[in-house]
Amino acid sequence: MSQSTQHKPVALITGASTGIGAVYADRLAKRGYDLILVARNAKRMENVAQPLREAGTQVEIIAADLTEHNDLLRVEDFIRRHPEITLLVNNAGSTTPGGFGSTDVESIDHLIRLNVTSVARLSRVALDGLLKHKDGAIINISSVMAFAPELNKAVYTASKSFVLTFSQTLQSELEQQGLYVQAVLPAATRTEIWDHAGQNIDELQGVMEVADLVDAALVGFDRKEKVTIPPLQDEKLWTDHEATRIGLLTNFAHSTPGARYTR
């Protein structure tokens, strides 16, 4: 990034060529951030970047496929060389069509590298720089699918469960050091992921527009929510869920099995 704008906050956004990532780029630019956009398609990122540059935002583009090890290393090296990054948005993600039994192992591995490995690696590489900023933060895009194993998308659902649990664990581990981590859980949102899933989005009910999703997520970000679920209407459902989860934890420390497991 140019020396002339280092006083501005800087956000790195993955999956920034379209959809949720592109809207985050627009909204963060309007909040005064300079941007680093990461995605496979450089031309699409240029389309995102051009109007933002014209409005005065400095935008740098990194064309990279985060499932490719050398590309991932290249992004990691960039992050190490730019400690001015104050916000990491781990948005890049995908899915596969069909269920587990109809998905080949290479597609499974590809999905895990994108949805899980890149999130963990980029977060760790960015961490040292983020901790130097009083407002350092990570936004991880998970999914309400983390709560929905019944929908039979085994690897995608498990990957988004990882993102949620990973975010919550980072919150617990690093909050006292000043790092804010937000997990955002969209439900059905009008993005290109449905093409990857082989599903017609127009056949679904309750589809949220991307702009509405990101704007709601940023309200949660401003409130320092640890978990933001934009489509959830009744907040008590989430607070009850968390209370139940904590209640489970307090009942795990026993040296003998539960009575239901004794003969």
N, C-alpha and C positions, 0 to 999 in steps of 0.2 A: 504494500500500500504506500501511497505517496506520503512523504514526510509532512506535507502541508495539512493533512487531514488526520494526523494521528491523535489529535485532541478529541476527535469524535469517537463514540463507541463503534466497534466493528463486530459484525455478525457473520459467521460462516454458516451457510445453509446447504445441506445436501438434498439431492432430488429437487433442484431449484429450477428446472427447465419448464415445469408446468404444474398445474394443480395446486396443492397445498403449499409446496415450496415456493412457487412463483408468487402466490398471494402473500406469504410471509415476507418475501423480498420487498414487495410493494409497501406493506404496512410498516416494516421496520425502517425502510428508507424514509417514510413520512415521519417517523419518530426520531429521525436524525442520525440513524446508523449509516456508516459505509458498509459495503457488502462484499463478501466473497461467495460466489455461487459455484456449486459443484454438481455436475450431472454428466451424463454421457453425451448429450446432444448440444454441441457448442452453438449451433445456429439458433436453436430454441432459446438458449440462455441469452444470446445476443438480443433476441426479440424482447426478452424480459428486461434486459439491462438498459437498452437504448432510451426509453422514456425516463427511466430513473436517472441516468446520466444527464439527460437534458434538463432535469429538475435540480441538478446540483449534487447528486449522490455519486461518490466514487464507487465503481463496481469492477471487481476483478473476477475473471471467469477461469475456472479450471475444468477442462473436459476430462473426465475420469470415470471409469467403470469400477465401482467400489467392490465388485466381486472378483476383479482381477488383482492379484497380489501386488504386482508392480505399480499399478495405478493407485492402489490404496497406500502403498509406501510413499508415493509421490505427494499425495495429499497430506499424509502425516508429516513429511519433511517440510512442506509449506507451513503447516501449523506451528511446528517447532521454531521456524524462522520468523514467525509473526506473533510474538507474545502480546501484541496490542489487541488480539481477538478477545472480546469480552463476552460474547454469546455464541454458543454452538447449538445449532438446530439440527438434530438428527432426524431428518424427515424421510430420507431415501428408503424405499421399501417396495416390495412387490408380493405377488402371490402366484399360485399355479392353478390351472384348471383341474377339475376333477378331485377325487379323493386320494387318500394315501396309496391305495392299491393300484391306482391308475397313473401314478406319478413315478417317473424313472429316477434313479438315484442321483444322476447328475443335476437334474432340476431341483431335487431336494437340497443337495449340497449348495447349489447356486443361491437358493432362497435363504439358507442359513447364513451364508457369507454376507449377504446384503442386509438382512433384517436383524442379525444378531452380531456377527463378528465385527462388521464395520462400526456398529454403534458402540460396542465395548472398546474397540481399539481407538477410535477417534476421540472418545470421551477421555480415555487415559492420556493420550498424547496432548490433548488440549488442557488437561487439568492443571498442570503446573503454571501455565500462563493465566488461566482463569482465576486461580487463587490469588494472583497478584492484584486483581481488580476488586474493589469493594462491592461492585455490582456484577461480578462474574456469575454466569448462569449457563445452564444446559436445558434445552427443551427437547424432550424425546417424544416422538409421535408413536404411541402405542395404538390400541384399538379396543373397543368394547368386546371384540372377539376373544380377548384375554379371559373373559368370563363365560365363554360360550363353546365349550367342547362339543356340545350336542349338535353343532352346525357342521361337524365332520370335515373340517379343514385342519388336519392334524398339525402339519408343520407350520403353517401360517399362524394358527391359533397359539401354538406353543411359542413361536418366535415373539409374538406380541405379549404373551405372558412374561417372557424373559424381559422385554423392554420395560414393562410395568414394574416387575420385582426389582430389576436392576436399578431403575430410577428411585424406587423407595429405599433401597439399600444405600445408594449414594446419598440420599437425603439424610439418612440416619448417621452415616459415617462422616459426612463432610459439612453438615449444616453449621456446626460450631466453628468451622474454619472460614465461614462466610460464603460458601457456594450455595446457590439456589438451584435446585433441580425440579423441573416441572414435567410430569407425565401427562400428555394429552391423549384422550381416548375418544376418537371419532367413532360414530356408527356409520351407516351407509352415507357416503358423501360422493358428490358428482365429480369423480376423478377418473383417470384412465386405467386405474387398477382393475376396473370391471372388465375391460377388454382382456387383460391378462388372465382374469378368472374365467373368461369365456361365458360371461353372463350379461344379459341385456339389462342395463340399469333402469330402463323405463318400465320394466316389469316389477320393480320393487316399490314398496311404500315407505314413506317417511325418509326420503332422500334429502340430505341437507346440501345446500349450495356451499361451495368452498369458501367464499368470502364470509358467509355467516359463521362457518366453523372457525376460521382463523380469528375473526373479530371476537368471538366468544372466548376462544383460547387465550387471547391477549388480555381480556378482562381478568381471567383467572391468573395470568402471569402478573398483572399489576397488583393483584391481591395476594401474591405469593402463595397461591394454592399449590399443594404438593401433587394433587391429582385433579385434573380438570376434565369433566365429562360433559361437553357442550349439549348433547341431546337429552341429558337426564333432567327431567322436570321436577322430580321430588328429591331434594337434597337429603332428606331423612333416610332414604333407601341406602345412600352411600355411607352416611354416618353410622347407621345400624350395621351395615356390612363390616365396617372397620371395628366397631365395638365387638362384634362376634369374633372377628379374626383375633383381636387382642385377647378375648376371653379364651379362645382355643390355646393361645400361647401359654397362658397361665396354668393350663391343665396338662401340659406335656411333660413336666418335670417329675416323673414318677419312676421308681426303680422296679416296679412290678407292672405287668400288663393290666389293662382294664378288665373289670370283672366279666365283661361279655366274652373275653377270650379265654376264660378258665373253664375247665370241664367239671 
